[in-house]
Amino acid sequence: MAPRLQLEKAAWRWAETVRPEEVSQEHIETAYRIWLEPCIRGVCRRNCKGNPNCLVGIGEHIWLGEIDENSFHNIDDPNCERRKKNSFVGLTNLGATCYVNTFLQVWFLNLELRQALYLCPSTCKDYMMEDGIQEEKDYEPQTICEHLQYLFALLQNSNRRYIDPSGFVKALGLDTGQQQDAQEFSKLFMSLLEDTLSKQKNPDVRNIVQQQFCGEYAYVTVCNQCGRESKLLSKFYELELNIQGHKQLTDCISEFLKEEKLEGDNRYFCENCQSKQNATRKIRLLSLPCTLNLQLMRFVFDRQTGHKKKLNTYIGFSEILDMEPYVEHKEPSKSQTRKPKCGKGTHCSRNAYMLVYRLQTQEKPTTAIQVPAFLQELVDRDNSKFEEWCIEMAEMRKQSVDKGKAKHEEVKELYQRLPAGAEPYEFVSLEWLQKWLDESTPTKPIDNHACLCSHDKLHPDKISIMKRISEYAADIFYSRYGGGPRLTVKALCKECVVERCRVLRLKSQLNEDYKTVNNLLKATVKGSDGFWVGKSSLRSWRQLALEQLDEQDGDVDQSNGKMNGNTLNKDESKEERKEEEEELNFNEDILCPHGELCISENERRLVSKEAWSKLQQYFPKAPEFPSYRECCSQCKILEREGEENEALHKMIANEQKTSLPNLFQDKNRPCLSNWPEETDVLYIVSQFFVEEWRKFVRKPTRCSPVSSVGNSALLCPHGGLMFTFASMTKEDSKLIALIWPSEWQMIQKLFVVDHVIKITRTEVGDANPSETQYISEPKLCPECREGLLCQQQRDLREYTQATIYVHKVVDNKKVMKDSAPELNVSSSETEEDKEEAKPDGEKDPDFNQSNGGTKRQKISHQNYIAYQKQVIRRSMRHRKVRGEKALLVSANQTLKELKIQIMHAFSVAPFDQNLSIDGKILSDDCATLGTLGVIPESVILLKADEPIADYAAMDDVMQVCMPEEGFKGTGLLGH
């Protein structure tokens, strides 16, 4: 047993022998003294559990001794955000925009491109005044060129360590959360930039993209017969190099330029020979750009899956690339015959997807590029904001340090005076002391209300979460922080101690009283001296008494086993538990709904006066019923009426069951699809009526009698029938019941029929055999029938939270649920498929699930809709087969969102999913499920693609999800 618990027991031991009225001041102080007297600061080496005298381990350790000033704040040094001398400026990654930031840095380091962009005219002058930029207006670039100008100016002269490119990304309309193809981005943006600059008057600006990035090569075809060359000149902005099967960059370039033989069926038609001849074809580099972009084709197209795959092949490349051997000049040179040299600084990467090389020249480096005045003023303005921010952060750090130093001095001064010793003392909340010592939170006024009892004094059970401090320290605390109420020695509550004494005495006496009551219950009660007690209460009275005493004894949570600095975990209150469980108090189990003695003698027992007296000590508010008390008169009347009604219901049910035996047992029922020969007329009632009637006949004492046949639910507001003859033989057959003429006569006698509905078979025409026609009375209402069908179709496409099933197909095997469903039913099938009809008022979850959402009902078939909600009672749930999983979907969610759900359910990535429904391929990721024809209870087939094979003994192939739409909808294509 924990030391604190031992002390607590010792503190309350006197309560077993002292009567509540005999409690003295000494007893009160003893009851509150549950701490170790010798434990004072300096003797205790660790925090004591629930000890109000112990002031160790409450958070003071962070203030004792020398303290680093950095511990007084959590603000980073703003100078860490400052750009270091002779260093570059970085760009913030906005999520998945690393490919954008990479190219921005590459283009920024192209001095010629940067200089040309600085020469572009800008609308920034609209924000300029004679004395500079308008302070109240923020500059917003209007074009792509202006965005690049501003970004390049910041990258060049900003004082920040990194800048935010969100304006540029937003202008392009890029999704910051979606990873894109960097090579595709480079091509599209260069095309966009070239088109934008083509409108500039300055030729140095207009032609900068071609001058820096454009090279020329020719597709050369040489006839082997006559030696004639055929050339097709073409410009390029990058060279796309295949890396499959290669380890070095030079090998990739050599393959790109290697000769291809045109032979056999692939022979070349030579215009000189005027016939097909064997030939060779190759790419001949004619000129290289100043900036050579080499794109490494890490993504290959897999024809089997229709998606791209990423190659993680290692490629080696050098810092200096000798391209002289690859370029064919107009006067041939010896350099064409030699092999390329490997420059110094060789690197190797399995992730690099683009290499950028700059042309080396013998010219001296150009002078530093100057930022135009209007851009520099914008940069200066941003730098001023940054400096203001740095000053503000530094001031906040300084204020935090000053507050920390002042708090340090305060704690050092007061913590030494906290122990009370023999001097006058007060109690302060441990929680408040911890917050006072917590540097991260400002100190609030002292609040001791949580430690008070119902008499507004210090609760005995709260003493363990209080600390006893000196009156001197308490005066300083209250003068500086305020609050209250102040809890001195006079705040000890006598009333709570007296009540605790009473409860403890009852607990101590409970075991003896339990034995006494058991003995008294063995005796037979004679005469009228007994009292009625519920049998359930008698079985559990001891437990009820203990719980009741515990509630009185422990209205608040104890801190047993807790140490200083630990927060108290408050469990759910017993009052809330009682409300949830709706538990009955003692002897309330024999109360009738009217608050009187229940009429059932099986639920109660007569006990002696002595036994009741003992029980009443623990349950003084329990209902008391002497043996002479009469039972509830209202319940007696209701019981008699109930018995009469039950007898009447049994009689009615037996009469109706005898009159309609075939309808009750569902034997020899007529069928429209196979019309019986013995009659030409059949009557129709709703299946709902039949099911409700059968429920009553089976259990007449539990269900009310069915008094009427409500056929109006089968009719529209115009009185027309809502079903065709064909639909009643198929999909609507579950909603109606066919009645023989003899049964109909009996139904009219037993029930009130609002509308008669019948089908008549007639023979028409002179042909042999004659044509058979089926006529309904009343006739079909075409308008309402059409409206009903339209509404049903809308409901199927406007559902929310409906269930569909996804079946994963393995090795192209088809689902066999139609041919042999009994072999495919999942072992986890629920019992809901076999449920009986639910009583009125309850909602069928399957019906709601498949017809969710707001219905736009037409007045022409409202009655039928209401009826449909009643008659569809049994679960129409699809029977799951092995390999299927159920998903909750809505009609307005996209196919792409469904693929994500499938990915979590089957661990198949969206780009590897091939989905189909009823033989139709589902491929439009942006389309909604409603438009794709996915309705509740649909079964979607899933076939997963397998990874491609490793053909060239290369490194492992990693699957990636390439965006199907790429940059569709962005500014890169919008121009």
SULJO-V478681 format. One record per helix or strand of 2 or more residues. SS is the DSSP state (a for helix, b for strand). FROM is the first residue (numbers start at 1). TO is the last residue. If there is no record, write none. Layout:
ss:SS from:FROM to:TO
ss:SS from:FROM to:TO
This chain:
ss:a from:3 to:11
ss:a from:13 to:16
ss:a from:20 to:22
ss:a from:25 to:32
ss:a from:60 to:62
ss:a from:69 to:72
ss:a from:78 to:81
ss:b from:90 to:91
ss:a from:98 to:108
ss:a from:111 to:118
ss:a from:123 to:127
ss:b from:128 to:129
ss:b from:132 to:133
ss:a from:144 to:157
ss:b from:162 to:163
ss:a from:166 to:172
ss:a from:182 to:197
ss:a from:203 to:206
ss:a from:208 to:213
ss:b from:215 to:223
ss:b from:229 to:236
ss:b from:239 to:242
ss:a from:249 to:257
ss:b from:260 to:262
ss:a from:264 to:266
ss:b from:268 to:270
ss:b from:275 to:277
ss:b from:279 to:287
ss:b from:291 to:297
ss:b from:299 to:302
ss:b from:307 to:311
ss:b from:315 to:318
ss:a from:324 to:326
ss:a from:334 to:336
ss:b from:346 to:349
ss:b from:354 to:358
ss:a from:373 to:415
ss:b from:425 to:429
ss:a from:430 to:437
ss:b from:446 to:447
ss:a from:449 to:451
ss:a from:460 to:465
ss:b from:466 to:470
ss:a from:471 to:481
ss:b from:483 to:484
ss:a from:489 to:491
ss:a from:494 to:522
ss:b from:531 to:534
ss:a from:535 to:553
ss:a from:574 to:581
ss:a from:588 to:590
ss:a from:601 to:603
ss:b from:604 to:607
ss:a from:609 to:618
ss:a from:633 to:659
ss:a from:661 to:665
ss:b from:681 to:686
ss:a from:687 to:698
ss:b from:708 to:709
ss:a from:711 to:714
ss:a from:725 to:729
ss:a from:733 to:735
ss:b from:736 to:739
ss:a from:741 to:750
ss:b from:752 to:753
ss:b from:758 to:764
ss:b from:771 to:777
ss:a from:782 to:797
ss:b from:802 to:808
ss:a from:821 to:823
ss:a from:831 to:834
ss:a from:845 to:850
ss:a from:859 to:871
ss:b from:884 to:889
ss:a from:895 to:906
ss:a from:910 to:912
ss:b from:913 to:917
ss:b from:920 to:922
ss:b from:939 to:944
ss:b from:957 to:959
ss:a from:971 to:974
